[in-house]
Amino acid sequence: MLPQIMHFYFNIQSKEKLLSVAEPSPPRFLIKNPHQLSVPNGGNTTLTCTATGIPLPVITWYKNGHPVLRSSVTEFKGYSQLRLQGAGVSDQGEYWCEANSTEGWDRTSLTTLNVLWKPVFFTHPQRHIAHLNRDGFAVVTLSCKAKGFPSPVISWLQNNSSSTLDATTTQKGSKSSLTVVFKKETEQPLKYRCLAMNSMGKTLSKEGEVTIIATARQNLPVSDDKSSSSLSISEAVWISIPVGIVFVTINSILLFVFYKKFNGPTAARNQMNYTQRFPNLQMHAIAMSTRREEQTTPRYEMTQTV
């Protein structure tokens, strides 16, 4: 037999005493919460859970798997409310309730809270300066990025008008690109900007300027006069002769300097090494030279006397 829970009641007027007996039961939620709930940015909303059970369960709110502070929750006898005032982007997420008692626990299905907000731009069109190429055209690509909820649709304006826009636009997620082909230079900069729209409103981006400059072509003059061409050839020959002489002279000087720099010290070192290695030969050479001079001098004097 299951344990029973008794409730005692006393009627003051009739002075009757009533006693009720109930069997314990696990927690159960009575109302199913919506799967999706939307609130404007800065608006207020309330999430509600109602659970039964004997004994009465304790209800806890969760957001993205984490318990919600009880300061935002109002609870009375199985009825619990979560109030969100001035909802912002940080309040977006998945909410649910859990009911716990000594007899068990239960939880509700998920409710996804979406906060609606106007588009906000994170990147704006930049300034571009392009030159016409040799084929006479220039390609410029502009981009911008905007977010919001619901996701915004991004369009482009040229000089604050969409009717004069002749270009290719692509949007991938929150980023939009504009590709324009120019076939002539611009007299003054063209201004481009993005327009992002959703159910909460529209937002304009900052302007980006585009300037197209014509490329200057330098054409070399062509002469049909044969005398002028022959004259230019002769002038080139007369100019090349002195240049060749100067070039040969400089090379000769450099070769002489390098020869002196590397061969001069080498010869001196070789002579010094020879003297240090064979000192006796050096002394012998000096002695022989002195002796030769002594033998030569008397003969010379004798020939002079005769």
Backbone as CSV, one residue per row, in Angstrom:
resi,resn,N_x,N_y,N_z,CA_x,CA_y,CA_z,C_x,C_y,C_z
1,MET,0.850,-1.204,0.000,0.000,0.000,0.000,0.876,1.240,0.000
2,LEU,0.530,2.207,-0.876,1.312,3.423,-0.977,1.069,4.315,0.222
3,PRO,2.122,5.048,0.666,1.908,6.001,1.762,0.969,7.102,1.318
4,GLN,0.176,7.604,2.252,-0.812,8.627,1.965,-0.442,9.924,2.658
5,ILE,-0.887,11.026,2.051,-0.653,12.348,2.609,-1.983,12.877,3.115
6,MET,-2.006,13.301,4.351,-3.237,13.775,4.981,-3.201,15.287,5.112
7,HIS,-4.350,15.906,4.848,-4.517,17.336,5.002,-5.603,17.575,6.042
8,PHE,-5.305,18.407,6.997,-6.245,18.676,8.099,-6.814,20.074,7.928
9,TYR,-8.175,20.191,7.947,-8.860,21.464,7.803,-9.753,21.674,9.025
10,PHE,-9.879,22.923,9.471,-10.738,23.258,10.619,-11.640,24.425,10.243
11,ASN,-12.933,24.230,10.316,-13.936,25.249,10.033,-14.270,25.967,11.325
12,ILE,-13.962,27.278,11.391,-14.144,28.030,12.635,-15.626,28.195,12.958
13,GLN,-16.452,28.486,11.962,-17.865,28.760,12.221,-18.603,27.507,12.690
14,SER,-18.422,26.450,11.985,-19.136,25.225,12.369,-18.358,24.384,13.355
15,LYS,-17.146,24.790,13.579,-16.266,24.068,14.490,-16.135,22.597,14.084
16,GLU,-16.125,22.415,12.730,-15.956,21.068,12.212,-14.500,20.830,11.818
17,LYS,-14.083,19.673,11.976,-12.738,19.278,11.598,-12.820,18.300,10.431
18,LEU,-12.091,18.653,9.392,-12.090,17.819,8.201,-10.696,17.260,7.966
19,LEU,-10.641,16.072,7.533,-9.367,15.407,7.261,-9.456,14.746,5.892
20,SER,-8.551,15.154,4.980,-8.538,14.556,3.644,-7.254,13.761,3.465
21,VAL,-7.371,12.701,2.724,-6.242,11.812,2.488,-6.031,11.703,0.973
22,ALA,-4.754,11.889,0.503,-4.431,11.811,-0.923,-3.173,10.984,-1.109
23,GLU,-3.149,10.252,-2.205,-1.982,9.446,-2.521,-0.915,10.313,-3.201
24,PRO,0.385,10.092,-2.939,1.458,10.864,-3.590,1.454,10.619,-5.100
25,SER,1.883,11.650,-5.851,1.959,11.553,-7.319,3.161,12.350,-7.812
26,PRO,3.801,11.907,-8.879,4.970,12.633,-9.404,4.541,13.934,-10.082
27,PRO,5.488,14.861,-10.265,5.166,16.145,-10.912,4.750,15.949,-12.368
28,ARG,3.785,16.785,-12.770,3.354,16.792,-14.160,3.017,18.232,-14.547
29,PHE,3.439,18.612,-15.781,3.123,19.953,-16.278,1.798,19.905,-17.023
30,LEU,0.953,20.901,-16.757,-0.388,20.926,-17.319,-0.460,21.645,-18.656
31,ILE,0.383,22.653,-18.866,0.304,23.494,-20.065,1.588,23.324,-20.874
32,LYS,1.433,23.145,-22.161,2.587,23.073,-23.057,2.964,24.471,-23.525
33,ASN,4.221,24.787,-23.385,4.711,26.105,-23.803,4.941,26.137,-25.313
34,PRO,4.883,27.325,-25.928,5.116,27.430,-27.384,6.576,27.122,-27.722
35,HIS,6.789,26.618,-28.925,8.153,26.305,-29.359,8.933,27.568,-29.716
36,GLN,8.249,28.592,-30.217,8.890,29.843,-30.604,8.159,31.001,-29.937
37,LEU,8.959,31.968,-29.474,8.394,33.173,-28.876,9.275,34.349,-29.275
38,SER,8.667,35.398,-29.812,9.415,36.572,-30.272,8.990,37.790,-29.480
39,VAL,9.973,38.661,-29.206,9.718,39.903,-28.485,10.587,40.994,-29.103
40,PRO,10.060,42.198,-29.293,10.878,43.287,-29.841,12.009,43.665,-28.890
41,ASN,13.072,44.158,-29.458,14.198,44.611,-28.639,13.735,45.719,-27.691
42,GLY,13.966,45.517,-26.391,13.515,46.469,-25.384,12.121,46.212,-24.870
43,GLY,11.432,45.189,-25.404,10.071,44.884,-24.966,10.051,43.968,-23.751
44,ASN,8.828,43.681,-23.277,8.622,42.826,-22.106,7.877,41.563,-22.520
45,THR,8.166,40.466,-21.851,7.472,39.208,-22.105,7.495,38.358,-20.845
46,THR,6.582,37.362,-20.790,6.462,36.489,-19.626,6.346,35.044,-20.087
47,LEU,7.133,34.174,-19.480,7.058,32.733,-19.718,6.403,32.088,-18.505
48,THR,5.499,31.107,-18.745,4.701,30.525,-17.666,4.816,29.009,-17.669
49,CYS,4.896,28.435,-16.457,4.865,26.988,-16.269,3.900,26.667,-15.116
50,THR,3.092,25.613,-15.281,2.169,25.158,-14.236,2.327,23.656,-14.075
51,ALA,2.623,23.223,-12.842,2.870,21.807,-12.576,2.022,21.345,-11.395
52,THR,1.625,20.079,-11.425,0.888,19.462,-10.320,1.706,18.308,-9.767
53,GLY,1.278,17.819,-8.626,1.947,16.696,-8.001,1.724,16.722,-6.506
54,ILE,1.819,15.567,-5.875,1.681,15.458,-4.420,2.937,14.774,-3.907
55,PRO,3.713,15.484,-3.125,3.554,16.887,-2.717,3.810,17.839,-3.896
56,LEU,3.485,19.130,-3.685,3.695,20.121,-4.736,5.177,20.203,-5.099
57,PRO,5.498,20.175,-6.379,6.912,20.201,-6.786,7.486,21.620,-6.728
58,VAL,8.796,21.665,-6.711,9.533,22.929,-6.814,9.922,23.119,-8.280
59,ILE,9.592,24.290,-8.831,9.826,24.562,-10.252,11.090,25.408,-10.411
60,THR,11.936,24.998,-11.334,13.181,25.723,-11.629,13.224,26.039,-13.121
61,TRP,13.613,27.284,-13.441,13.730,27.718,-14.840,15.180,27.567,-15.305
62,TYR,15.311,27.187,-16.599,16.636,27.027,-17.197,16.691,27.790,-18.517
63,LYS,17.882,28.343,-18.782,18.150,29.006,-20.068,19.470,28.459,-20.616
64,ASN,19.398,27.846,-21.780,20.590,27.267,-22.428,21.352,26.345,-21.479
65,GLY,20.608,25.602,-20.646,21.219,24.625,-19.756,21.671,25.156,-18.417
66,HIS,21.458,26.437,-18.131,21.889,27.029,-16.866,20.674,27.553,-16.097
67,PRO,20.646,27.374,-14.767,19.506,27.865,-13.979,19.374,29.385,-14.065
68,VAL,18.129,29.845,-14.124,17.838,31.275,-14.168,17.737,31.796,-12.737
69,LEU,18.216,33.018,-12.520,18.146,33.617,-11.189,16.694,33.684,-10.716
70,ARG,16.469,33.306,-9.462,15.111,33.262,-8.932,14.538,34.656,-8.697
71,SER,15.388,35.681,-8.765,14.875,37.041,-8.590,13.939,37.441,-9.726
72,SER,14.045,36.762,-10.868,13.172,37.061,-12.007,11.955,36.145,-12.053
73,VAL,11.816,35.251,-11.061,10.767,34.231,-11.082,9.757,34.494,-9.969
74,THR,8.471,34.328,-10.297,7.377,34.392,-9.319,6.699,33.026,-9.282
75,GLU,6.558,32.428,-8.075,6.023,31.072,-7.959,5.000,31.008,-6.830
76,PHE,3.897,30.290,-7.095,2.859,30.111,-6.076,2.087,28.828,-6.364
77,LYS,2.231,27.826,-5.476,1.485,26.576,-5.526,1.494,25.932,-6.915
78,GLY,2.694,25.687,-7.430,2.822,24.997,-8.703,2.685,25.880,-9.925
79,TYR,2.524,27.172,-9.704,2.399,28.120,-10.814,3.637,29.017,-10.781
80,SER,4.383,29.064,-11.903,5.639,29.808,-11.940,5.679,30.679,-13.186
81,GLN,6.167,31.920,-13.007,6.305,32.877,-14.108,7.725,33.432,-14.141
82,LEU,8.255,33.531,-15.362,9.561,34.163,-15.594,9.316,35.441,-16.385
83,ARG,9.607,36.583,-15.769,9.364,37.881,-16.401,10.675,38.426,-16.969
84,LEU,10.609,38.831,-18.233,11.752,39.465,-18.894,11.336,40.874,-19.280
85,GLN,11.955,41.853,-18.651,11.641,43.256,-18.918,12.809,43.914,-19.652
86,GLY,12.484,44.677,-20.697,13.531,45.298,-21.507,14.413,44.260,-22.165
87,ALA,13.792,43.288,-22.815,14.542,42.176,-23.410,15.547,42.683,-24.437
88,GLY,16.717,42.067,-24.418,17.778,42.405,-25.360,18.316,41.158,-26.033
89,VAL,19.343,41.352,-26.832,19.925,40.230,-27.574,20.464,39.169,-26.620
90,SER,20.958,39.587,-25.467,21.514,38.625,-24.507,20.445,37.711,-23.918
91,ASP,19.160,38.071,-24.047,18.072,37.240,-23.519,17.643,36.158,-24.496
92,GLN,18.161,36.184,-25.713,17.809,35.141,-26.674,18.348,33.792,-26.206
93,GLY,17.584,32.744,-26.481,18.045,31.417,-26.113,16.894,30.445,-25.960
94,GLU,17.212,29.265,-25.422,16.229,28.203,-25.211,15.883,28.115,-23.725
95,TYR,14.597,28.182,-23.425,14.104,28.162,-22.046,13.254,26.910,-21.824
96,TRP,13.282,26.397,-20.574,12.384,25.323,-20.163,12.273,25.304,-18.638
97,CYS,11.298,24.529,-18.142,11.065,24.390,-16.702,11.323,22.955,-16.272
98,GLU,11.742,22.811,-15.025,11.864,21.495,-14.401,11.122,21.525,-13.068
99,ALA,10.365,20.470,-12.815,9.619,20.334,-11.559,10.173,19.140,-10.796
100,ASN,10.505,19.335,-9.514,11.111,18.287,-8.697,10.358,18.151,-7.380
101,SER,10.197,16.899,-6.964,9.619,16.598,-5.647,10.185,15.268,-5.183
102,THR,9.715,14.816,-4.030,10.180,13.524,-3.514,9.670,12.358,-4.349
103,GLU,8.688,12.627,-5.207,8.085,11.568,-6.009,8.646,11.493,-7.426
104,GLY,9.542,12.433,-7.775,10.117,12.385,-9.108,10.329,13.775,-9.690
105,TRP,10.455,13.844,-11.000,10.682,15.128,-11.661,10.087,15.096,-13.069
106,ASP,9.938,16.278,-13.654,9.421,16.416,-15.013,9.970,17.717,-15.601
107,ARG,9.944,17.805,-16.917,10.403,19.032,-17.575,9.531,19.332,-18.790
108,THR,9.482,20.618,-19.132,8.693,21.042,-20.285,9.528,20.935,-21.556
109,SER,8.864,21.130,-22.669,9.575,21.212,-23.945,10.287,22.559,-24.049
110,LEU,11.175,22.682,-25.016,11.961,23.904,-25.174,11.120,25.009,-25.791
111,THR,11.369,26.228,-25.324,10.800,27.430,-25.930,11.953,28.321,-26.357
112,THR,12.059,28.580,-27.651,13.134,29.428,-28.175,12.653,30.868,-28.202
113,LEU,13.354,31.714,-27.468,13.014,33.137,-27.410,13.880,33.898,-28.406
114,ASN,13.229,34.604,-29.316,13.918,35.431,-30.307,13.635,36.893,-30.014
115,VAL,14.692,37.686,-29.996,14.567,39.130,-29.797,14.682,39.793,-31.161
116,LEU,13.662,40.531,-31.551,13.628,41.189,-32.855,14.335,42.532,-32.766
117,TRP,15.245,42.803,-33.727,15.959,44.075,-33.711,16.288,44.528,-35.123
118,LYS,16.342,45.839,-35.270,16.630,46.445,-36.565,18.039,46.083,-37.027
119,PRO,18.254,46.133,-38.338,19.597,45.839,-38.849,20.640,46.824,-38.327
120,VAL,21.814,46.289,-38.093,22.969,47.082,-37.663,24.136,46.727,-38.579
121,PHE,24.814,47.757,-39.102,25.947,47.532,-40.007,27.233,47.350,-39.207
122,PHE,28.003,46.336,-39.616,29.297,46.062,-38.999,30.449,46.474,-39.913
123,THR,30.240,46.461,-41.231,31.220,46.999,-42.180,30.476,47.863,-43.193
124,HIS,31.162,48.893,-43.681,30.565,49.856,-44.605,31.363,49.878,-45.911
125,PRO,30.766,50.351,-47.017,31.517,50.489,-48.270,32.708,51.426,-48.099
126,GLN,33.822,51.065,-48.734,35.051,51.840,-48.625,35.276,52.674,-49.892
127,ARG,36.202,53.618,-49.787,36.541,54.478,-50.922,37.441,53.727,-51.900
128,HIS,37.166,53.902,-53.208,37.949,53.234,-54.251,38.342,54.246,-55.326
129,ILE,39.598,54.136,-55.789,40.090,54.905,-56.933,40.651,53.902,-57.934
130,ALA,40.076,53.874,-59.141,40.476,52.892,-60.153,40.810,53.599,-61.460
131,HIS,41.672,52.951,-62.261,42.080,53.472,-63.568,41.503,52.590,-64.669
132,LEU,41.105,53.211,-65.742,40.670,52.450,-66.904,41.848,51.675,-67.477
133,ASN,41.651,50.411,-67.798,42.738,49.611,-68.346,42.899,49.867,-69.847
134,ARG,43.771,49.098,-70.486,44.046,49.302,-71.912,42.826,49.041,-72.786
135,ASP,41.920,48.190,-72.273,40.703,47.904,-73.029,39.615,48.939,-72.794
136,GLY,39.884,49.910,-71.935,38.952,51.011,-71.744,37.867,50.781,-70.722
137,PHE,38.093,49.890,-69.722,37.094,49.720,-68.667,37.796,49.416,-67.343
138,ALA,37.041,49.556,-66.250,37.547,49.285,-64.901,36.455,48.576,-64.107
139,VAL,36.849,47.595,-63.286,35.912,46.816,-62.474,36.164,47.136,-61.000
140,VAL,35.111,47.531,-60.291,35.208,47.884,-58.875,34.198,47.041,-58.098
141,THR,34.632,46.461,-56.974,33.758,45.662,-56.111,33.679,46.300,-54.728
142,LEU,32.466,46.571,-54.278,32.204,47.136,-52.957,31.495,46.086,-52.104
143,SER,31.608,46.212,-50.773,30.961,45.253,-49.884,30.536,45.929,-48.589
144,CYS,29.549,45.324,-47.930,29.092,45.776,-46.616,28.540,44.564,-45.873
145,LYS,28.369,44.711,-44.554,27.898,43.606,-43.721,26.936,44.142,-42.676
146,ALA,25.742,43.524,-42.602,24.716,43.961,-41.654,24.041,42.744,-41.029
147,LYS,23.674,42.871,-39.740,22.976,41.809,-39.020,21.724,42.375,-38.367
148,GLY,20.778,41.487,-38.126,19.534,41.838,-37.462,18.693,40.589,-37.317
149,PHE,17.534,40.725,-36.633,16.612,39.590,-36.547,15.199,40.087,-36.781
150,PRO,14.536,39.531,-37.788,14.998,38.531,-38.760,16.180,39.035,-39.606
151,SER,16.854,38.111,-40.264,18.009,38.485,-41.087,17.583,39.484,-42.153
152,PRO,18.310,40.586,-42.289,17.889,41.637,-43.221,18.225,41.305,-44.674
153,VAL,17.482,41.937,-45.559,17.776,41.914,-46.989,18.524,43.200,-47.316
154,ILE,19.679,43.070,-47.990,20.550,44.221,-48.248,20.474,44.595,-49.722
155,SER,20.222,45.862,-49.990,20.232,46.404,-51.348,21.231,47.555,-51.412
156,TRP,21.474,48.062,-52.646,22.483,49.101,-52.856,21.861,50.336,-53.500
157,LEU,22.450,51.487,-53.172,22.027,52.769,-53.728,23.229,53.482,-54.329
158,GLN,23.009,54.105,-55.483,24.028,54.959,-56.099,23.523,56.392,-56.068
159,ASN,24.295,57.245,-55.378,23.880,58.641,-55.182,22.464,58.703,-54.610
160,ASN,22.213,57.796,-53.599,20.930,57.723,-52.883,19.758,57.353,-53.787
161,SER,20.020,56.663,-54.876,18.961,56.237,-55.782,19.278,54.843,-56.297
162,SER,18.251,54.007,-56.382,18.435,52.652,-56.903,18.108,52.559,-58.384
163,SER,17.463,53.592,-58.950,17.060,53.552,-60.359,18.246,53.712,-61.297
164,THR,19.291,54.412,-60.853,20.460,54.650,-61.711,21.534,53.585,-61.540
165,LEU,21.250,52.571,-60.733,22.262,51.556,-60.436,22.275,50.487,-61.520
166,ASP,23.413,50.324,-62.174,23.609,49.298,-63.200,24.801,48.450,-62.780
167,ALA,24.535,47.404,-61.993,25.621,46.603,-61.435,25.079,45.231,-61.055
168,THR,25.986,44.369,-60.565,25.641,43.018,-60.123,25.783,42.943,-58.607
169,THR,24.723,42.501,-57.925,24.738,42.398,-56.467,24.595,40.938,-56.059
170,THR,25.307,40.563,-55.000,25.212,39.224,-54.417,25.192,39.357,-52.905
171,GLN,24.407,38.494,-52.241,24.341,38.489,-50.781,24.504,37.067,-50.279
172,LYS,25.486,36.875,-49.396,25.729,35.603,-48.745,25.686,35.828,-47.243
173,GLY,24.592,35.379,-46.621,24.433,35.596,-45.192,24.246,37.066,-44.880
174,SER,25.117,37.584,-44.044,25.022,38.989,-43.641,25.888,39.908,-44.494
175,LYS,26.612,39.353,-45.495,27.510,40.155,-46.324,26.940,40.323,-47.721
176,SER,27.001,41.555,-48.237,26.533,41.857,-49.582,27.663,42.497,-50.376
177,SER,27.751,42.133,-51.675,28.795,42.666,-52.558,28.150,43.288,-53.790
178,LEU,28.779,44.346,-54.274,28.329,45.056,-55.472,29.501,45.151,-56.442
179,THR,29.321,44.680,-57.667,30.355,44.734,-58.700,29.874,45.637,-59.830
180,VAL,30.667,46.680,-60.115,30.304,47.670,-61.127,31.401,47.704,-62.186
181,VAL,30.995,47.746,-63.458,31.929,47.873,-64.579,31.807,49.285,-65.141
182,PHE,32.919,50.024,-65.106,32.954,51.399,-65.615,33.661,51.417,-66.966
183,LYS,33.091,52.171,-67.917,33.670,52.281,-69.252,34.173,53.682,-69.564
184,LYS,34.076,54.573,-68.625,34.594,55.929,-68.814,34.919,56.520,-67.452
185,GLU,35.733,57.559,-67.475,36.112,58.192,-66.226,34.938,58.991,-65.665
186,THR,34.960,59.185,-64.346,33.891,59.918,-63.674,34.292,61.383,-63.517
187,GLU,33.347,62.258,-63.813,33.622,63.685,-63.653,33.767,64.048,-62.184
188,GLN,33.001,63.380,-61.324,33.109,63.564,-59.883,32.831,62.221,-59.214
189,PRO,33.294,62.038,-57.979,33.134,60.738,-57.319,31.665,60.317,-57.220
190,LEU,31.419,59.026,-57.469,30.092,58.442,-57.292,29.982,57.889,-55.877
191,LYS,28.820,58.058,-55.255,28.620,57.649,-53.869,27.713,56.422,-53.822
192,TYR,28.188,55.387,-53.102,27.441,54.142,-52.958,27.220,53.862,-51.472
193,ARG,26.045,53.285,-51.154,25.743,52.907,-49.777,24.783,51.721,-49.780
194,CYS,24.709,51.027,-48.642,23.842,49.856,-48.491,22.570,50.238,-47.738
195,LEU,21.498,49.505,-48.045,20.219,49.649,-47.350,19.794,48.270,-46.864
196,ALA,19.745,48.088,-45.528,19.359,46.809,-44.928,17.957,46.936,-44.337
197,MET,17.084,45.958,-44.657,15.684,46.017,-44.223,15.241,44.666,-43.663
198,ASN,14.428,44.720,-42.578,13.694,43.555,-42.080,12.369,44.040,-41.485
199,SER,11.664,43.162,-40.786,10.346,43.523,-40.264,10.402,44.582,-39.174
200,MET,11.578,44.821,-38.617,11.717,45.813,-37.550,12.087,47.196,-38.073
201,GLY,12.445,47.297,-39.354,12.780,48.604,-39.911,13.909,48.515,-40.914
202,LYS,14.468,49.654,-41.262,15.559,49.721,-42.229,16.672,50.617,-41.697
203,THR,17.896,50.352,-42.195,19.078,51.095,-41.763,19.962,51.347,-42.972
204,LEU,20.514,52.562,-43.062,21.438,52.934,-44.130,22.873,52.861,-43.628
205,SER,23.766,52.407,-44.500,25.188,52.373,-44.157,25.825,53.723,-44.469
206,LYS,27.093,53.846,-44.119,27.859,55.026,-44.510,28.158,54.959,-46.009
207,GLU,28.492,56.108,-46.589,28.754,56.174,-48.026,30.201,55.810,-48.343
208,GLY,30.367,55.178,-49.508,31.690,54.898,-50.046,31.809,55.513,-51.431
209,GLU,32.885,56.256,-51.675,33.059,56.961,-52.947,33.893,56.130,-53.919
210,VAL,33.541,56.249,-55.208,34.278,55.573,-56.281,34.674,56.616,-57.315
211,THR,35.967,56.662,-57.634,36.496,57.593,-58.633,37.201,56.796,-59.721
212,ILE,36.842,57.058,-60.979,37.452,56.377,-62.118,38.289,57.393,-62.887
213,ILE,39.556,57.054,-63.121,40.497,57.941,-63.805,40.939,57.281,-65.098
214,ALA,40.969,58.077,-66.170,41.434,57.566,-67.464,42.944,57.401,-67.438
215,THR,43.431,56.303,-67.974,44.869,56.045,-68.012,45.494,56.831,-69.154
216,ALA,46.546,57.613,-68.856,47.234,58.409,-69.884,48.097,57.493,-70.735
217,ARG,47.937,57.578,-72.072,48.715,56.751,-73.000,49.814,57.586,-73.630
218,GLN,51.045,57.139,-73.525,52.198,57.842,-74.100,52.613,57.142,-75.392
219,ASN,52.334,57.793,-76.550,52.688,57.239,-77.860,53.998,57.834,-78.346
220,LEU,54.945,56.988,-78.708,56.230,57.449,-79.207,56.081,57.938,-80.645
221,PRO,56.666,59.108,-81.037,56.542,59.617,-82.409,57.296,58.733,-83.395
222,VAL,56.670,58.505,-84.546,57.270,57.678,-85.597,57.588,58.562,-86.794
223,SER,58.839,58.544,-87.284,59.263,59.388,-88.401,59.534,58.531,-89.617
224,ASP,59.072,58.990,-90.788,59.311,58.282,-92.045,60.536,58.792,-92.778
225,ASP,61.197,59.801,-92.256,62.349,60.412,-92.918,63.568,59.528,-92.711
226,LYS,64.140,58.986,-93.825,65.296,58.100,-93.713,66.535,58.842,-93.268
227,SER,66.635,60.126,-93.634,67.816,60.892,-93.246,67.879,61.063,-91.747
228,SER,66.721,61.270,-91.138,66.711,61.433,-89.684,67.105,60.142,-89.004
229,SER,66.647,58.981,-89.565,67.016,57.711,-88.956,68.505,57.454,-89.104
230,SER,69.068,57.782,-90.287,70.507,57.583,-90.457,71.287,58.507,-89.557
231,LEU,70.755,59.716,-89.360,71.427,60.659,-88.475,71.428,60.150,-87.047
232,SER,70.332,59.558,-86.638,70.281,59.046,-85.267,71.240,57.885,-85.089
233,ILE,71.405,57.065,-86.147,72.341,55.948,-86.047,73.769,56.449,-85.938
234,SER,74.122,57.455,-86.745,75.485,57.985,-86.675,75.747,58.627,-85.326
235,GLU,74.722,59.309,-84.812,74.903,59.912,-83.483,75.114,58.836,-82.431
236,ALA,74.412,57.732,-82.562,74.579,56.654,-81.592,75.976,56.065,-81.668
237,VAL,76.523,55.947,-82.919,77.878,55.409,-83.074,78.894,56.333,-82.437
238,TRP,78.795,57.645,-82.714,79.756,58.593,-82.141,79.660,58.643,-80.619
239,ILE,78.482,58.411,-80.091,78.346,58.409,-78.629,78.921,57.135,-78.038
240,SER,78.779,56.003,-78.746,79.239,54.729,-78.197,80.757,54.625,-78.170
241,ILE,81.467,55.322,-79.094,82.934,55.228,-79.126,83.565,55.773,-77.851
242,PRO,83.274,57.002,-77.424,83.881,57.473,-76.167,83.487,56.631,-74.972
243,VAL,82.273,56.133,-74.976,81.842,55.301,-73.854,82.678,54.038,-73.789
244,GLY,82.982,53.431,-74.949,83.807,52.230,-74.956,85.219,52.502,-74.481
245,ILE,85.784,53.652,-74.890,87.142,54.002,-74.445,87.178,54.170,-72.933
246,VAL,86.210,54.864,-72.404,86.160,55.068,-70.946,86.022,53.735,-70.235
247,PHE,85.203,52.851,-70.766,84.995,51.551,-70.138,86.291,50.743,-70.107
248,VAL,87.053,50.722,-71.230,88.317,49.977,-71.278,89.334,50.578,-70.320
249,THR,89.393,51.905,-70.254,90.351,52.570,-69.362,90.070,52.230,-67.908
250,ILE,88.811,52.273,-67.529,88.452,51.966,-66.137,88.798,50.524,-65.805
251,ASN,88.545,49.596,-66.725,88.885,48.195,-66.470,90.382,48.009,-66.308
252,SER,91.186,48.717,-67.115,92.648,48.593,-67.011,93.136,49.088,-65.660
253,ILE,92.593,50.209,-65.214,93.000,50.757,-63.907,92.633,49.797,-62.789
254,LEU,91.442,49.234,-62.858,91.016,48.306,-61.806,91.882,47.060,-61.784
255,LEU,92.241,46.534,-62.949,93.108,45.356,-62.987,94.480,45.656,-62.403
256,PHE,95.032,46.841,-62.701,96.339,47.220,-62.170,96.296,47.346,-60.653
257,VAL,95.227,47.960,-60.141,95.101,48.133,-58.684,94.996,46.791,-57.998
258,PHE,94.178,45.889,-58.554,94.037,44.578,-57.928,95.339,43.786,-57.995
259,TYR,96.089,43.938,-59.079,97.360,43.228,-59.197,98.340,43.706,-58.140
260,LYS,98.442,45.017,-57.952,99.343,45.568,-56.945,98.928,45.158,-55.540
261,LYS,97.604,45.126,-55.367,97.104,44.844,-54.017,97.389,43.409,-53.603
262,PHE,97.256,42.476,-54.544,97.390,41.080,-54.166,98.779,40.516,-54.436
263,ASN,99.475,40.938,-55.518,100.777,40.381,-55.861,101.923,41.070,-55.139
264,GLY,101.819,42.377,-54.850,102.895,43.106,-54.173,103.208,42.535,-52.807
265,PRO,102.270,42.458,-51.932,102.545,41.887,-50.605,102.987,40.446,-50.674
266,THR,102.497,39.703,-51.679,102.881,38.295,-51.771,104.361,38.149,-52.093
267,ALA,104.876,38.996,-53.024,106.306,38.932,-53.365,107.167,39.313,-52.177
268,ALA,106.751,40.334,-51.445,107.536,40.753,-50.272,107.557,39.655,-49.227
269,ARG,106.393,38.996,-49.034,106.352,37.925,-48.034,107.220,36.757,-48.465
270,ASN,107.200,36.462,-49.771,108.043,35.358,-50.243,109.519,35.650,-50.010
271,GLN,109.944,36.912,-50.267,111.336,37.288,-50.052,111.703,37.189,-48.585
272,MET,110.804,37.646,-47.705,111.082,37.614,-46.276,111.141,36.173,-45.792
273,ASN,110.219,35.326,-46.270,110.236,33.936,-45.847,111.515,33.240,-46.311
274,TYR,112.016,33.578,-47.493,113.234,32.967,-48.001,114.415,33.360,-47.132
275,THR,114.475,34.622,-46.717,115.583,35.101,-45.880,115.552,34.450,-44.514
276,GLN,114.321,34.297,-43.954,114.230,33.702,-42.622,114.552,32.214,-42.659
277,ARG,114.188,31.550,-43.734,114.405,30.103,-43.794,115.862,29.752,-44.104
278,PHE,116.576,30.593,-44.894,117.959,30.291,-45.272,118.866,31.457,-44.913
279,PRO,119.113,31.710,-43.629,119.976,32.838,-43.244,121.432,32.615,-43.654
280,ASN,121.904,31.347,-43.636,123.303,31.084,-43.983,123.576,31.408,-45.445
281,LEU,122.606,31.083,-46.296,122.788,31.393,-47.706,122.850,32.886,-47.930
282,GLN,122.054,33.628,-47.163,122.076,35.082,-47.307,123.440,35.639,-46.887
283,MET,123.997,35.154,-45.753,125.304,35.622,-45.284,126.407,35.212,-46.264
284,HIS,126.263,34.007,-46.820,127.255,33.556,-47.793,127.232,34.429,-49.042
285,ALA,126.036,34.806,-49.469,125.924,35.659,-50.660,126.542,37.017,-50.404
286,ILE,126.334,37.525,-49.191,126.917,38.838,-48.862,128.442,38.746,-48.836
287,ALA,128.979,37.647,-48.248,130.433,37.485,-48.171,131.043,37.350,-49.555
288,MET,130.405,36.582,-50.405,130.917,36.410,-51.751,130.891,37.720,-52.513
289,SER,129.883,38.500,-52.290,129.805,39.793,-52.983,130.920,40.714,-52.521
290,THR,131.213,40.706,-51.218,132.285,41.565,-50.682,133.656,41.125,-51.209
291,ARG,133.857,39.833,-51.248,135.136,39.303,-51.729,135.356,39.625,-53.194
292,ARG,134.291,39.554,-53.970,134.396,39.846,-55.394,134.788,41.299,-55.611
293,GLU,134.220,42.182,-54.783,134.564,43.594,-54.907,136.041,43.840,-54.540
294,GLU,136.540,43.099,-53.512,137.938,43.295,-53.111,138.901,42.826,-54.208
295,GLN,138.521,41.751,-54.895,139.386,41.246,-55.952,139.347,42.116,-57.193
296,THR,138.260,42.781,-57.406,138.108,43.585,-58.620,138.799,44.927,-58.504
297,THR,138.841,45.496,-57.345,139.371,46.852,-57.174,140.863,46.944,-57.501
298,PRO,141.765,46.044,-56.991,143.193,46.168,-57.335,143.448,46.046,-58.832
299,ARG,142.758,45.146,-59.490,142.956,44.988,-60.918,142.616,46.266,-61.638
300,TYR,141.610,46.907,-61.211,141.208,48.147,-61.862,142.257,49.222,-61.658
301,GLU,142.820,49.242,-60.424,143.834,50.253,-60.132,145.120,49.979,-60.927
302,MET,145.449,48.691,-61.088,146.662,48.360,-61.823,146.528,48.771,-63.274
303,THR,145.434,48.560,-63.829,145.266,48.951,-65.217,145.331,50.440,-65.372
304,GLN,144.944,51.164,-64.324,144.983,52.613,-64.393,146.431,53.113,-64.341
305,THR,147.319,52.450,-63.539,148.695,52.911,-63.403,149.482,52.670,-64.675
306,VAL,149.277,51.539,-65.306,149.957,51.263,-66.551,149.516,52.227,-67.631
